């Protein structure tokens, strides 16, 4: 069905999960990406050359108290974080910061030709004991092997906004072992492997995840440098008290400091891209 002579990339609006809302389904030659109005987040991301959904994740098993009430582990979930929130707090779900992760975003623009979707949401953001009125826009631009997300955060009203914006991106890998998943920090000249243990990254412009069994490299880049949290997401064993936790995904949270007065805005451009290694042909003889 992806034969070049009959297939053309497209984006359609449909109630994919039967919640009486509209989801946007991008179907490309190498990527499928499903965008949900609640949270303005990607809920499925299929890289067809590897036949893998990189948003195939769980929050917790049914009946578990851990992660109870937490948002699904999607991509491009927005958190406004106060100074007291650290990596351990975020990992425990004790942030209360994802106000726009529960909001139904409006569709401001839909261009089926490019294709791209502009989503918009507004609401109060509490920081420093005050509430600022914030309008946040995300423009998703879908390309053959990548997705660009253009952010704009604008402040209205009379209050100043001093906070951190964290963008949660979860990536599903087979396991945390180096034979399945590897994580690198992209530098100016090279990449440095940092592993999948929970950690805070002081400064970066990009991250590289390697899906080793599928031979796929996933890059997450930003026009503006960022700090980042990286943590493994695990679910409890099927039988309580037995076995090891099951690895679900790697949670990455790039963060930027915002200091915006009324009537001002912050803009940034994020991108997630995919590349599959070309397999060498077998030697003859």
C-alpha positions in Angstrom: 0.0 0.0 0.0 3.1 2.3 0.0 3.9 1.7 -3.6 5.1 5.0 -5.0 3.0 4.9 -8.1 -0.3 4.8 -6.1 0.5 6.2 -2.7 0.6 9.8 -1.6 1.3 11.1 2.0 -1.8 12.5 3.6 -3.3 13.8 6.8 -6.9 13.1 7.8 -9.1 14.0 10.8 -11.0 11.2 12.3 -12.3 10.1 15.7 -9.6 7.4 16.0 -10.2 6.4 19.7 -14.0 7.0 19.8 -13.9 9.8 22.4 -16.1 12.1 20.3 -13.1 14.3 19.3 -11.0 14.6 16.2 -7.5 13.1 16.0 -5.2 13.8 13.1 -3.6 10.8 11.4 -0.5 11.5 9.2 0.3 8.6 6.9 3.6 9.0 5.0 5.8 6.8 3.0 8.0 5.9 6.0 6.2 7.4 9.0 2.7 7.2 10.6 2.0 9.8 13.3 -1.2 10.2 15.2 -1.9 13.5 16.9 -4.4 13.9 19.7 -6.3 17.1 20.6 -6.1 16.2 24.3 -2.7 17.4 25.3 -1.8 18.3 21.7 0.5 15.3 21.8 1.6 12.5 19.5 0.0 9.2 20.6 1.5 6.9 18.0 4.7 7.1 16.0 5.4 4.3 13.6 8.6 4.1 11.6 7.6 1.7 8.8 11.1 0.5 7.7 11.5 -1.0 11.2 7.8 -1.9 11.7 8.0 -0.4 15.2 5.7 2.0 17.1 8.0 4.2 19.2 5.1 5.3 21.3 4.0 1.8 22.3 4.2 2.4 26.0 2.4 1.8 29.3 2.0 4.0 32.4 1.4 1.2 34.8 -0.4 -2.1 35.1 -4.1 -2.2 36.0 -4.5 -2.0 39.7 -1.0 -0.5 40.4 -1.0 2.7 42.5 2.3 3.8 41.1 1.7 6.4 38.4 -2.0 6.4 39.2 -3.7 9.3 37.5 -0.6 10.2 35.4 -0.9 11.2 31.8 -0.2 8.6 29.2 3.4 8.3 28.1 3.1 10.2 24.8 5.4 12.6 23.0 5.4 16.5 23.2 3.6 16.7 26.5 4.1 20.2 28.0 5.0 20.8 31.6 5.5 24.1 33.4 7.8 23.3 36.3 8.5 25.4 39.4 12.0 25.7 40.9 11.3 23.1 43.6 10.6 20.3 41.1 13.5 18.0 40.5 14.1 14.8 38.6 12.9 12.6 41.5 9.7 14.6 41.9 9.0 14.3 38.2 9.7 10.6 38.2 7.2 10.2 41.0 4.6 12.2 39.2 4.5 14.8 41.9 4.6 17.9 39.6 1.0 18.8 38.9 2.6 20.8 36.1 1.0 19.3 32.9 -2.0 21.7 32.8 -1.9 21.7 29.0 -1.5 17.9 28.9 -5.1 17.5 30.1 -6.5 20.3 28.0 -8.3 19.8 24.7 -6.4 21.9 22.2 -8.1 23.7 19.4 -7.1 23.3 15.8 -6.0 26.8 14.6 -4.8 25.7 11.1 -4.8 22.5 9.1 -2.9 22.3 5.8 -3.3 18.9 4.2 -0.9 19.7 1.3 2.3 20.4 3.3 1.0 18.6 5.6 0.9 20.4 8.9 -1.4 21.1 11.9 -1.3 24.1 14.2 -2.8 23.5 17.7 -3.5 26.2 20.3 -4.4 26.2 24.0 -4.7 28.9 26.6 -4.9 28.9 30.4 -3.4 30.0 33.7 0.2 28.9 34.6 1.0 29.1 38.3 4.6 30.1 39.1 6.1 31.9 42.1 2.8 32.2 43.8 1.2 34.0 40.9 -0.8 32.9 37.9 0.0 34.2 34.4 -2.3 33.8 31.4 -0.5 31.7 28.8 -1.3 30.9 25.2 0.8 28.1 23.8 0.9 27.0 20.1 2.4 23.9 18.5 2.8 23.6 14.8 3.5 20.0 13.7 5.1 19.7 10.2 5.3 16.2 9.0 8.2 15.1 6.7 9.2 11.8 5.2 11.5 10.8 8.1 11.0 13.5 10.6 8.5 15.7 12.5 9.2 19.4 13.2 7.4 21.0 16.1 7.4 24.8 16.3 6.6 26.2 19.7 5.3 29.6 20.6 4.5 30.5 24.3 2.9 33.9 24.7 1.9 35.7 27.9 -1.2 37.9 28.3 -2.8 39.6 31.2 -0.6 41.6 33.6 1.5 39.0 35.3 5.1 38.1 34.4 5.9 34.4 33.8 9.1 33.0 35.3 9.1 29.2 35.0 10.6 26.2 33.2 9.0 24.6 30.2 9.6 20.9 30.0 8.6 18.9 26.9 8.1 15.2 27.7 9.0 12.8 24.9 8.8 9.1 25.5 10.5 6.6 23.2 9.7 2.9 23.3 12.7 0.5 23.0 12.9 -3.2 23.5 15.0 -3.0 26.7 17.5 -1.0 28.6 20.4 -3.4 27.7 23.1 -2.0 25.4 22.2 -4.7 23.0 18.7 -3.2 22.6 18.8 0.5 23.4 21.6 3.1 23.7 21.4 6.9 24.5 23.9 9.5 23.4 24.4 13.2 23.9 25.0 15.0 20.7 27.9 17.5 20.9 29.5 19.9 18.4 32.1 17.3 17.2 30.9 13.9 18.3 28.3 11.9 20.3 28.9 10.8 23.9 27.1 7.7 25.3 25.3 8.5 28.6 23.3 5.4 29.1 19.7 5.0 30.2 19.9 5.4 34.0 18.0 8.3 35.5 20.1 11.5 35.2 20.0 15.2 34.6 21.9 16.5 31.6 23.3 20.0 32.1 23.4 21.3 28.5 22.6 19.9 25.1 21.3 20.7 21.7 20.4 17.2 20.7 20.0 13.6 21.8 20.5 10.3 19.9 18.7 7.1 20.7 19.8 3.9 19.0 17.3 1.1 18.6 20.0 -1.6 18.1 17.9 -4.6 17.0 16.1 -2.6 14.3 19.2 -0.7 13.3 17.4 2.7 13.7 18.8 6.0 15.0 16.4 8.5 16.5 17.5 12.1 16.9 15.8 14.8 19.0 17.1 18.2 18.4 16.3 21.8 19.4 17.2 25.2 18.0 17.6 26.5 21.5 20.0 24.6 23.9 18.4 22.8 26.8 18.8 21.0 30.0 17.3 17.6 30.1 16.0 14.9 32.4 16.3 11.3 31.2 14.7 8.4 33.1 13.7 4.8 32.4 10.0 4.1 32.7 9.3 0.7 34.1 6.1 -1.2 35.1 5.9 -3.6 38.1 6.1 -7.4 37.4 2.9 -9.2 36.5 3.0 -11.1 39.7 3.4 -8.8 42.7 6.7 -9.4 44.5 8.3 -11.6 41.8 10.5 -10.9 38.9 12.1 -7.7 37.6 10.3 -4.5 36.5 9.5 -4.4 32.8 11.1 -1.6 30.8 8.6 0.4 28.9 10.4 3.4 27.4 12.9 6.1 27.9 11.4 9.4 29.1 13.3 12.5 27.9 12.3 15.9 29.2 14.2 18.8 27.5 13.7 22.0 29.5 14.1 25.8 28.9 14.0 28.7 31.4 11.3 31.2 30.5 11.1 34.8 31.8 8.4 36.6 29.9 6.6 39.8 30.5 3.0 40.5 29.5 2.6 40.7 25.7 5.9 38.9 25.0 6.5 35.4 23.6 9.1 32.6 23.4 9.7 30.5 20.3 11.6 27.4 19.6 11.9 24.6 17.0 12.1 20.9 18.0 12.6 18.0 15.6 12.5 14.2 15.9 14.0 12.3 13.1 14.6 8.6 12.1 17.3 6.9 10.1 17.7 3.2 9.4 21.1 1.7 8.9 21.7 0.2 5.4 22.5 -3.4 5.7 25.6 -4.6 3.9 24.9 -7.2 1.2 26.1 -10.8 2.1 29.5 -11.7 0.7 29.6 -14.1 -2.2 31.5 -17.4 -1.8 
